[in-house]
Amino acid sequence: MPVQRMTKDRLDRFRNKLSAEIICLEAELREMEETDKGMGISTILDYRTGYPIPQGVSGFEWDKYCRKHDLLMRKRQEQKEVREWIEAIEDIQTRWVFRMWYIERLSWKKIAKKMGVPQNEDYPRLMVRDKYLKNNGIK
């Protein structure tokens, strides 16, 4: 699978939804494996008598399970790529701000406080993150 170009939307999706989606998919797959949630019933037509007679056939829904599993793998790969991109940022301060905002999910106020500028919570957002994104052509 080719690595996608980093975008602001991709970073925001990582921060806001990706971890929760992975947790939900893992829980759904575990539930399918451990309970009856993975079982389904299909109707087939039985022609043994010469006439079509509907019959119910139960079994594990492998198609549904495989689709969810593939989606989970794609989301984990996305998460891995974004984390690696953040860790590859050369400037220590910028990498630290990106890590705190996107991975640790801290507020701008807490990040500013950790940076030693508690009176200006816009500083890490405007002067570090937004400046880095703009300088690297990330929209």
HELIX and SHEET records of a PDB file:
HELIX    1   1 LYS A    8  ARG A   13  1                                   6    
HELIX    2   2 PHE A   14  LEU A   18  3                                   5    
HELIX    3   3 SER A   19  GLU A   34  1                                  16    
HELIX    4   4 ASP A   36  GLY A   38  5                                   3    
HELIX    5   5 TRP A   62  GLU A   87  1                                  26    
HELIX    6   6 ILE A   92  PHE A   98  1                                   7    
HELIX    7   7 ARG A   99  ILE A  103  3                                   5    
HELIX    8   8 TRP A  108  MET A  115  1                                   8    
HELIX    9   9 ASP A  122  TYR A  123  1                                   2    
HELIX   10  10 PRO A  124  ASP A  130  3                                   7    
HELIX   11  11 LYS A  131  ASN A  135  1                                   5    
SHEET    1   A 2 MET A  39  ASP A  46  0                                        
SHEET    2   A 2 ILE A  53  PHE A  60 -1                                        
END                                                                             
